[in-house]
Amino acid sequence: MHLRVTFVAAARSSSLLAERFEDDRPLDQAGWDEVQRAAPELVSLAAAELRYCSPTPRSRATGDALGYAPLAQPALRDCDMGRWRGFTLGEAMAREPSAVDAWLADPRSAPHGGESLTSFISRVGGWLDTRPADDGSRIVAVAEPSVVRAALVYALKAQPSTYWNIDVRPLSTITLTGINGRWNLRLEGVPQYA
């Protein structure tokens, strides 16, 4: 018995340089345009038996625009950034440089008063491990890029610091297969030779 969980990174709500911690803004025009361009490749994921999303406006809008009609999952919310919520990394660094340095260096730290990176990764992993374990179940989850990164770190049993080395672009997908605590990353695509 195994599951197939495909994460779709939500479309953007701002330029990458203007990304804010726990950003609750809806999709911007560029995000809507991206969804329309990507839809032909992503619409088929609507056939998944279970369809979820992060509770953010942009994740829900991305899922709805792709025809998924996803159910919001609180466990797929972004990392709780405490008093840094709504700040860009640069703004947090300007206000509390030593706290940001500590947060980036130690995945167990939460100088912002919110959730540590290890807690965030564990929460997302806990969500993965509690999915229904029917044989062959297909699940799609539209989530913030940070949630997709956390899911990858958890599934691969990588060091939490690996989180900082994963780049998840808007509307990119990753597929994990497995069950409770035993996940594999599945890379898909058409081979260029056969």
C-alpha atoms as one frame of an Amber mdcrd trajectory, in Angstrom:
protein
   0.000   0.000   0.000   1.426   3.342  -0.990   0.399   6.900  -1.586   1.333
   9.297  -4.321   1.390  12.884  -3.049   2.066  15.590  -5.617   2.809  19.040
  -4.263   2.154  22.016  -6.527   3.833  25.235  -5.407   1.364  28.114  -5.290
   1.600  30.812  -7.944   3.136  34.064  -6.849   1.554  36.992  -5.094   4.607
  39.249  -5.422   8.042  39.336  -6.979  10.528  36.999  -5.328  12.415  39.952
  -3.837   9.221  41.194  -2.176   8.292  37.799  -0.648   7.100  38.230   2.908
   6.988  35.775   5.790   3.495  34.256   6.088   2.256  36.320   3.137  -1.556
  36.379   3.041  -1.845  38.388  -0.158  -3.886  36.971  -3.055  -2.390  36.177
  -6.446  -1.115  39.182  -8.347  -1.622  39.538 -12.106   1.685  37.825 -12.844
   0.541  34.902 -10.678  -2.758  34.603 -12.545  -0.890  34.716 -15.851   1.476
  31.961 -14.644  -1.457  29.751 -13.649  -3.059  30.177 -17.086   0.207  29.243
 -18.838   0.822  26.219 -16.587  -2.779  24.963 -16.518  -2.514  22.605 -19.519
   0.254  20.659 -17.752  -1.268  20.746 -14.250  -5.004  20.289 -14.842  -4.674
  16.502 -15.010  -3.759  16.466 -11.310  -7.418  17.315 -10.585  -8.086  13.588
 -11.070  -6.464  12.922  -7.675  -8.788  11.283  -5.179  -7.861  13.836  -2.505
  -7.088  17.517  -3.186  -5.713  19.847  -0.524  -4.145  23.286  -0.186  -2.423
  25.550   2.292  -4.916  27.927   3.932  -3.398  30.972   2.179  -5.379  32.958
  -0.390  -2.809  32.332  -3.125  -2.718  28.559  -2.535  -6.500  28.297  -2.591
  -6.737  30.529  -5.698  -4.071  28.481  -7.472  -5.901  25.237  -6.689  -9.279
  26.645  -7.699  -7.910  28.075 -10.968  -6.511  24.634 -11.815  -9.892  22.989
 -11.145  -8.805  21.112  -8.009 -11.442  22.527  -5.594  -8.957  21.860  -2.759
  -9.730  21.494   0.932  -7.613  23.826   3.111  -5.374  22.009   5.579  -4.157
  23.995   8.623  -1.099  21.707   8.903   0.027  22.944   5.457   0.218  26.573
   6.588   3.480  28.458   6.272   5.985  28.510   9.134   4.767  30.645  12.055
   7.164  33.572  11.955   5.967  35.263  15.134   6.794  38.954  15.231   8.462
  38.734  11.782   5.143  37.904  10.122   4.648  40.171   7.108   8.338  41.186
   6.943  10.716  40.445   4.093  13.964  38.767   5.098  15.729  42.101   4.507
  13.331  43.939   6.820  13.795  41.357   9.577  17.562  41.563   9.110  17.505
  45.370   9.358  15.554  45.209  12.642  17.156  42.171  14.306  20.350  41.118
  12.507  21.713  38.856  15.251  18.318  37.152  15.690  18.077  36.470  11.943
  21.634  35.103  11.939  20.759  32.789  14.847  17.578  31.624  13.089  19.444
  30.865   9.849  22.264  29.046  11.685  20.255  26.918  14.135  17.142  25.092
  12.862  15.915  24.641  16.447  15.888  28.377  17.197  12.851  30.620  17.010
  14.086  34.091  17.997  11.031  35.617  16.302   8.736  34.006  18.862   7.116
  31.689  16.337   7.924  28.202  15.110  11.437  26.796  14.698  12.449  25.303
  11.362  12.588  21.809  12.895   9.062  22.211  14.306   7.801  23.432  10.929
   9.363  20.478   9.090   7.926  18.058  11.675   4.440  19.568  11.346   4.441
  19.192   7.555   5.885  15.677   7.890   3.186  14.797  10.386   0.580  15.839
   7.830   2.211  13.589   5.217   2.341  10.642   7.599  -1.348  10.890   8.478
  -2.716  10.751   4.928  -5.121   7.877   4.264  -3.091   4.800   3.330  -5.314
   3.232   0.680  -3.299   1.444  -1.972  -2.652   3.666  -4.950  -4.288   6.793
  -3.524  -3.364   9.915  -5.434  -3.229  13.189  -3.555  -2.500  16.694  -4.808
  -1.625  19.521  -2.441  -1.179  23.147  -3.497   1.108  24.726  -0.944   3.420
  27.611  -0.294   6.956  26.992  -1.594   8.213  26.870   2.014   5.810  23.996
   2.765   7.026  22.076  -0.294  10.621  22.579   0.871   9.727  21.305   4.357
   7.991  18.249   2.875  11.083  17.400   0.821  13.419  17.708   3.801  11.125
  15.478   5.865  10.585  12.865   3.153  14.276  12.567   2.362  15.227  12.508
   6.061  17.698  15.275   5.277  19.317  17.553   7.818  17.023  20.531   8.556
  19.700  22.910   7.215  19.095  21.343   3.777  15.883  23.392   3.712  17.923
  26.478   2.776  19.366  24.711  -0.300  16.062  23.830  -1.956  14.640  26.238
  -4.518  10.916  25.791  -5.172   9.614  27.950  -7.989   5.946  28.958  -8.330
   3.845  26.215  -9.954   6.627  23.653  -9.825   5.661  20.135  -8.763   7.262
  17.347  -6.780   5.850  13.913  -6.159   6.439  11.813  -3.063   5.480   8.146
  -2.934   5.285   5.939   0.119   3.536   5.713   3.453   3.912   6.825   7.048
   7.574   7.706   7.587   8.812   5.993   4.420   8.785   8.438   1.539  10.594
   8.543  -1.791  11.063  11.447  -4.152   9.763  10.584  -7.592  11.136  12.545
 -10.534   8.961  12.298 -13.574   9.292  13.325 -17.155   9.593  11.947 -20.613
  13.039  10.522 -21.359  14.799  12.273 -24.212  15.967   8.926 -25.542  14.329
   5.523 -25.536
